[in-house]
């Protein structure tokens, strides 16, 4: 049995969590929603700065760069949008960052990244209405159709040199799927199936090679998403790359504004460009990302702030706890998770691999799930589980698995040791068991009865239910849904209605 010495284990977990990076801001990023950013795309824009439809379908950037050996090379970056959909817009940059977070979670194992539209909307922080579905479709279309040409601008991390001439895109292809989860998986030539009910994007092969070659950097996705303006977000991504080499960045103001942020070229005066950047700079300073930012003639000087970044949720801004306090709290959760999961038969190595990918919220969910597994699932299904520990690991890795609300208590989040006290009695647990069995039976019987109907009768009942939805008091919500989502929801309700006549509620 795996045992933990309190102080020693606390020190080890803190060391493991905090000693992975050389810099304070990278340590903080590991405690937040950890993501990655491709460094070439952080260096040069691939989206226009405005959401308005542009007069041109091409944006171009370029400047003379002095290399370490004293030589001067011309770096150029040209982005062309699709003939009909045009150049990518600021929300497409947000979608790219969100897709990078999903790719980070999946370990950069495959060029193809699978997800549900709901999952992507959650990462973006958008609402779940039909407009958001349409925005995602339009965004992926623009990212699919854009073309980037780079001359001495795209750096290859393997060769440590700039590619003289290179053409590539962001994503090669995609599929948006909002169909029922019982549809068969989709086979592809690369022998990788897309799970039923999931969508996918396939990164451009040249860009994905850059991912695999390690030309990516840490990105605090929570901080990026909390920033208000496009200029703030773009400044953050660019400066965050430059701060890897030190806490000070000095750069030509015109080069920063025009070639890296993508401002329109309306003036040759550094003061005018600095004025346009000032709003984004002020937000980064207010959030304690920048300690100072000043212009001296044509040059700008930025200093990285030390200490916790200030985050914002809705109208309230709150400071994150210091990295030391946060690491101690995270270490205690980590210690508790290791103790409880190993008691259920999971090996120490498996537990630590899972733990290495978790932030605080994910650890709290995992601890809740372990208790749910121990108190509800295992007693009910022990005889049918060949490998209980393996089954528990599967549940822990499944982000879509929902825990009944009774098992997500405030006392559990504040003090996991008090969790058992949140249950009134054994009778409460028995009631939950019956509820689980009832809903499982509903799903099973509903599917069986639905399949007994002819295809024509199935369509008739589903269409009738859609009509009822459109006439109900919630019609405004349903009208915003895409057709696939309406059909999926109506099909589910028809199955429930069929089963409800046959399955008795406990």
C-alpha positions in Angstrom: 0.0 0.0 0.0 1.3 3.5 -0.9 2.0 5.5 2.2 2.8 9.2 2.5 5.0 11.0 5.0 3.2 14.3 5.4 6.0 16.8 5.3 8.1 14.8 2.9 5.2 14.3 0.5 4.2 17.9 0.7 7.7 19.0 -0.1 7.9 16.5 -3.0 4.6 17.6 -4.6 5.5 21.3 -4.2 8.8 20.6 -5.9 7.2 18.6 -8.7 4.6 21.3 -9.4 6.8 24.4 -9.0 10.3 23.5 -10.1 9.4 22.8 -13.8 10.1 26.3 -14.9 12.9 28.8 -14.6 10.6 31.8 -14.3 8.0 33.0 -11.9 5.3 33.7 -14.5 5.7 30.2 -15.9 5.3 28.7 -12.5 2.0 30.6 -12.1 0.8 29.4 -15.5 1.2 25.8 -14.4 -1.3 26.4 -11.6 -3.8 27.9 -14.0 -5.5 26.4 -17.1 -2.3 25.3 -18.8 -2.1 25.6 -22.6 0.5 26.1 -25.3 1.0 28.7 -28.1 2.9 28.1 -31.3 5.8 30.7 -31.2 5.7 31.7 -34.9 2.0 32.5 -34.5 2.7 34.5 -31.4 5.4 36.5 -33.3 3.3 37.4 -36.3 -0.5 38.0 -36.5 -2.7 35.7 -38.7 -6.0 37.6 -38.1 -7.0 41.2 -38.8 -7.3 43.4 -35.8 -10.8 44.6 -36.5 -14.0 42.6 -36.6 -15.3 44.6 -39.6 -15.2 43.2 -43.1 -11.9 44.4 -44.6 -11.5 46.0 -48.1 -8.6 43.6 -48.8 -8.2 39.8 -48.4 -4.5 40.1 -47.7 -2.5 41.4 -44.7 1.3 41.6 -44.9 4.1 42.2 -42.3 7.8 42.6 -42.6 10.9 44.2 -41.1 14.7 44.0 -41.1 16.1 41.8 -38.3 19.6 42.0 -36.9 20.8 38.5 -36.1 23.2 37.4 -33.4 26.1 37.3 -35.8 25.4 40.9 -36.9 23.9 40.0 -40.2 20.6 41.6 -41.4 17.8 39.6 -42.9 14.4 40.6 -44.2 11.6 38.8 -42.4 8.2 38.8 -44.2 4.8 37.3 -43.3 1.8 37.4 -45.7 -1.7 36.2 -44.8 -4.4 35.7 -47.4 -8.0 34.9 -46.6 -10.4 32.8 -48.6 -12.1 34.1 -51.7 -15.5 34.2 -50.1 -15.0 34.1 -46.3 -12.1 36.6 -46.2 -9.4 37.1 -43.6 -9.7 35.6 -40.1 -11.1 38.0 -37.4 -10.3 38.5 -33.8 -12.7 35.7 -32.6 -10.8 33.3 -34.9 -7.7 34.0 -32.8 -9.7 33.1 -29.7 -10.8 29.9 -31.4 -7.2 29.0 -32.3 -6.2 29.6 -28.7 -9.1 27.4 -27.5 -8.1 24.7 -29.9 -4.6 24.8 -28.6 -5.9 24.2 -25.1 -7.8 21.2 -26.3 -4.7 19.9 -28.1 -2.6 20.5 -24.9 -5.1 18.4 -22.9 -4.8 15.6 -25.5 -1.0 15.7 -25.3 -0.3 16.7 -28.9 -0.6 13.0 -29.7 -2.4 13.4 -33.0 -2.7 15.9 -35.7 -6.4 15.4 -35.4 -8.1 16.9 -32.3 -11.5 15.7 -31.3 -14.0 17.5 -29.2 -17.7 18.2 -28.7 -19.0 21.6 -29.8 -20.3 22.0 -26.2 -16.7 21.4 -24.9 -15.3 24.0 -27.4 -17.9 26.6 -26.3 -17.1 26.0 -22.6 -13.4 26.6 -23.3 -14.2 29.8 -25.3 -16.6 31.0 -22.6 -19.4 31.5 -25.1 -23.1 30.9 -24.6 -24.7 27.7 -25.9 -27.2 29.3 -28.3 -27.4 28.8 -32.1 -25.5 32.0 -32.7 -22.4 30.5 -31.1 -22.7 27.4 -33.2 -22.8 29.6 -36.3 -19.8 31.6 -35.1 -17.8 28.4 -34.7 -18.7 27.2 -38.2 -17.7 30.5 -39.7 -14.5 30.7 -37.7 -13.3 27.2 -38.7 -14.2 28.0 -42.3 -12.0 31.1 -42.2 -9.1 29.3 -40.5 -9.4 26.4 -43.0 -9.2 28.8 -46.0 -6.4 31.1 -44.9 -2.9 30.8 -46.4 0.3 32.0 -44.9 3.5 32.7 -46.8 6.6 33.3 -44.8 10.1 34.4 -45.9 12.8 34.2 -43.2 9.9 34.5 -40.7 9.0 30.9 -39.7 11.6 29.4 -37.5 12.2 25.7 -37.4 13.1 24.5 -33.9 14.9 21.4 -35.3 17.3 23.2 -37.6 17.4 26.4 -35.5 17.1 28.5 -38.6 14.5 30.5 -40.4 12.8 28.9 -43.4 13.7 31.0 -46.5 10.3 30.5 -48.2 7.4 28.6 -46.7 3.7 28.3 -47.4 1.3 26.7 -44.9 -2.1 27.1 -43.2 -3.7 26.7 -39.7 -6.0 23.7 -40.1 -6.2 21.2 -43.1 -9.7 20.1 -42.6 -12.5 19.8 -40.0 -15.9 18.3 -39.3 -18.6 19.7 -37.1 -20.9 17.1 -35.7 -23.9 17.7 -33.5 -25.6 14.4 -34.3 -26.8 11.7 -31.8 -24.1 9.9 -29.8 -25.4 6.5 -31.0 -24.3 7.2 -34.6 -21.4 5.0 -35.7 -17.8 6.3 -35.4 -16.4 7.9 -38.6 -13.4 6.0 -40.1 -10.6 7.9 -41.7 -7.6 6.9 -43.9 -5.2 7.5 -41.0 -7.0 4.7 -39.1 -8.0 7.2 -36.4 -11.7 7.2 -35.7 -13.7 10.2 -34.5 -15.8 9.1 -31.5 -19.6 9.2 -32.1 -21.1 12.7 -31.4 -17.7 14.4 -31.6 -16.3 17.0 -34.0 -12.6 17.3 -35.1 -10.1 19.6 -36.6 -6.8 18.5 -38.3 -4.0 20.9 -37.8 -1.9 21.8 -40.8 0.8 19.2 -41.2 3.7 21.8 -41.3 2.3 23.6 -38.3 1.8 20.4 -36.4 5.4 19.5 -37.1 6.4 22.7 -35.3 4.2 21.6 -32.3 6.0 18.3 -32.2 9.4 19.9 -32.6 8.8 21.8 -29.4 8.4 25.3 -30.9 5.6 26.0 -28.5 5.5 28.0 -25.3 3.3 28.0 -22.1 0.1 30.1 -22.3 -2.1 31.0 -19.3 -5.5 30.4 -21.1 -7.5 31.8 -18.2 -5.6 35.0 -18.3 -5.8 35.3 -22.1 -9.6 34.7 -22.0 -10.1 37.3 -19.3 -8.5 40.2 -21.3 -10.9 42.6 -22.8 -9.4 43.9 -26.0 -7.8 42.3 -29.0 -4.7 44.5 -28.6 -4.3 43.3 -25.0 -4.5 39.7 -26.0 -2.1 40.1 -28.9 0.4 42.1 -26.8 0.2 39.4 -24.1 0.9 36.6 -26.5 3.8 38.4 -28.2 5.5 39.8 -25.0 5.0 36.5 -23.2 7.2 34.9 -25.8 9.9 37.6 -25.5 9.9 37.5 -21.7 11.2 33.9 -21.9 14.7 35.4 -22.3 14.4 37.9 -19.5 12.1 40.3 -17.6 12.8 43.2 -20.0 11.9 43.7 -23.6 13.1 46.6 -25.7 11.6 47.0 -29.2 11.0 49.5 -32.0 7.5 51.0 -31.5 6.6 51.0 -35.2 7.8 47.4 -35.6 5.8 46.3 -32.5 2.6 48.1 -33.6 2.6 47.3 -37.3 4.5 44.0 -37.7 3.6 42.2 -34.5 0.2 43.6 -33.3 -1.2 44.4 -36.7 -2.2 48.0 -36.4 -3.2 49.8 -39.6 -0.4 51.8 -41.1 -1.8 55.3 -40.7 1.2 57.1 -39.2 5.0 57.1 -39.2 5.2 58.8 -35.8 6.0 56.4 -32.9 3.9 58.6 -30.6 0.8 57.9 -32.6 1.4 54.2 -32.7 2.2 54.2 -28.9 -1.2 56.0 -28.4 -3.0 53.2 -30.2 -1.2 50.6 -28.1 -1.8 52.4 -24.8 -5.2 50.9 -24.0 -3.9 47.3 -24.2 -0.7 48.3 -22.3 -2.8 49.9 -19.5 -4.9 46.7 -19.1 -1.8 44.5 -18.8 -0.3 46.9 -16.2 -3.6 47.0 -14.3 -3.6 43.2 -14.2 0.0 43.1 -12.8 1.3 41.4 -15.9 3.5 44.4 -16.8 5.4 46.3 -14.1 6.1 49.2 -16.4 5.9 50.3 -20.1 7.6 53.4 -21.4 8.5 54.9 -24.8 11.8 56.7 -25.3 11.8 58.1 -28.8 11.2 55.3 -31.3 11.9 52.5 -28.8 9.5 50.9 -26.2 10.7 49.3 -23.0 8.5 46.7 -21.1 9.3 45.2 -17.7 7.5 42.0 -16.6 5.8 42.3 -13.2 6.5 39.8 -10.4 3.9 38.4 -8.1 0.4 37.2 -8.9 -1.5 38.2 -12.0 -4.9 39.8 -11.4 -7.7 37.8 -13.0 -11.2 39.0 -13.7 -14.6 37.1 -13.6 -17.6 39.1 -14.8 -17.4 42.6 -13.1 -15.3 41.5 -10.2 -11.5 41.3 -10.3 -9.7 39.2 -7.8 -6.1 38.6 -7.2 -4.9 35.0 -7.3 -3.2 33.8 -4.1 0.6 33.9 -4.1 2.3 31.0 -5.9 3.6 29.6 -2.6 0.1 29.6 -1.0 -1.5 28.1 -4.1 1.2 25.4 -4.4 0.7 24.3 -0.7 -3.1 24.1 -1.2 -2.6 22.2 -4.5 -0.1 19.9 -2.8 -2.6 19.0 -0.1 -5.2 18.1 -2.6 -2.6 16.1 -4.6 -1.7 14.2 -1.4 -5.3 13.4 -0.7 -6.0 12.3 -4.2 -3.0 10.0 -4.2 -4.0 8.4 -0.9 -7.6 7.8 -1.9 -7.1 6.6 -5.5 -4.3 4.2 -4.5 -6.7 2.7 -1.8 -9.0 1.8 -4.7 -6.3 -0.2 -6.4 -4.8 2.3 -8.9 -1.0 2.0 -9.1 1.1 4.8 -7.8 2.6 5.5 -11.3 -0.8 5.6 -12.9 -2.0 8.0 -10.2 0.9 10.3 -10.6 0.6 10.4 -14.4 -3.0 11.5 -14.0 -2.1 14.0 -11.3 0.5 15.7 -13.5 -2.2 16.8 -15.9 -4.6 18.2 -13.2 -5.3 21.7 -12.0 -7.1 22.5 -8.7 -10.6 22.3 -10.1 -9.9 19.0 -11.9 -8.4 17.6 -8.7 -11.5 18.5 -6.7 -13.7 16.8 -9.3 -11.5 13.7 -9.2 -11.8 13.4 -5.4 -15.6 13.8 -5.6 -15.7 11.1 -8.3 -13.6 8.7 -6.2 -16.1 9.0 -3.4 -19.0 8.5 -5.8 -17.3 5.4 -7.2 -16.6 4.0 -3.7 -20.0 4.6 -2.2 -22.3 4.0 -5.2 -20.8 2.4 -8.3 -18.5 -0.2 -6.6 -21.1 -1.7 -4.2 -23.6 -2.0 -7.0 -21.4 -3.3 -9.8 -18.5 -5.0 -8.0 -19.5 -8.5 -9.4 -19.6 -7.2 -12.9 -16.3 -5.3 -12.9 -13.3 -7.4 -13.9 -10.9 -4.5 -13.2 -12.5 -1.9 -10.7 -9.3 0.2 -10.7 -9.2 0.4 -14.4 -12.8 1.3 -14.6 -12.2 4.1 -12.0 -9.3 5.5 -14.1 -11.6 5.5 -17.2 -14.2 7.6 -15.3 -11.5 10.0 -14.1 -10.2 10.6 -17.6 -13.7 11.1 -19.0 -14.4 14.8 -18.8 -18.0 14.3 -19.9 -18.9 12.0 -17.0 -21.3 13.8 -14.7 -21.5 13.2 -11.0 -25.0 13.5 -9.4 -25.3 16.9 -7.8 -25.7 15.3 -4.3 -22.1 14.3 -4.5 -20.8 17.8 -5.2 -21.1 19.4 -1.8 -19.5 22.6 -0.6 -18.2 20.8 2.5 -16.4 18.3 0.2 -14.7 21.2 -1.7 -13.7 22.9 1.5 -12.7 19.9 3.5 -12.8 16.5 1.8 -12.5 14.7 5.1 -16.0 15.9 6.0 -17.5 14.5 2.8 -19.1 11.4 4.3 -21.0 13.6 6.8 -22.9 15.3 4.0 -25.0 12.1 3.5 -28.0 11.8 5.8 -28.1 8.1 6.0 -27.7 4.7 4.3 -31.2 5.2 3.1 -30.1 8.3 1.1 -27.5 6.2 -0.7 -30.1 3.5 -1.5 -32.3 6.1 -3.0 -29.5 7.4 -5.2 -28.8 3.8 -6.3 -32.4 3.3 -7.3 -32.4 6.6 -9.2 -29.3 5.6 -11.1 -30.8 2.2 -12.0 -34.1 3.9 -13.1 -32.4 6.3 -15.5 -30.2 3.5 -16.9 -33.3 1.4 -17.5 -35.0 4.4 -19.1 -32.2 4.8 -21.6 -32.0 1.1 -22.4 -35.8 0.6 -22.9 -36.2 3.8 -24.8 -33.6 2.8 -27.3 -35.1 -0.7 -27.7 -38.6 0.7 -28.2 -37.4 3.4 -30.6 -35.6 0.8 -32.8 -38.9 -1.2 -33.0 -40.5 1.7 -34.9 -40.2 1.9 -38.7 -38.0 4.7 -40.0 -41.0 6.6 -41.2 -42.7 6.4 -37.8 -39.4 7.5 -36.1 -39.2 10.6 -38.3 -42.9 11.3 -37.7 -42.6 11.2 -33.9 -39.4 13.2 -33.9 -40.8 15.9 -36.2 -44.0 16.1 -34.1 -41.9 16.7 -31.0 -39.9 19.4 -32.7 -43.2 21.1 -33.6 -44.2 20.9 -29.9 -40.9 22.4 -28.9 -41.4 25.3 -31.3 -44.9 26.0 -29.8 -43.8 25.7 -26.2 -43.0 28.6 -23.8 -39.3 27.9 -24.5 -39.6 28.4 -28.3 -37.3 31.4 -28.3 -34.5 29.2 -27.0 -35.3 26.4 -29.4 -35.4 28.8 -32.4 -31.7 29.6 -31.7 -30.6 26.0 -31.9 -29.2 24.4 -35.0 -31.3 21.8 -36.7 -29.0 18.9 -35.7 -29.3 19.9 -32.1 -33.1 20.2 -32.3 -33.3 16.7 -33.9 -31.0 15.2 -31.3 -32.9 16.6 -28.4 -36.3 15.7 -29.9 -35.1 12.1 -30.5 -33.9 11.8 -26.9 -37.3 13.0 -25.6 -39.2 10.6 -27.9 -37.2 7.7 -26.5 -37.8 8.9 -22.9 -41.6 9.1 -23.6 -41.6 5.5 -25.0 -39.7 4.2 -22.0 -41.7 6.2 -19.5 -44.8 4.1 -20.3 -43.0 0.9 -19.5 -40.5 1.6 -16.7 -41.9 2.3 -13.2 -40.3 5.1 -11.3 -38.9 4.0 -7.8 
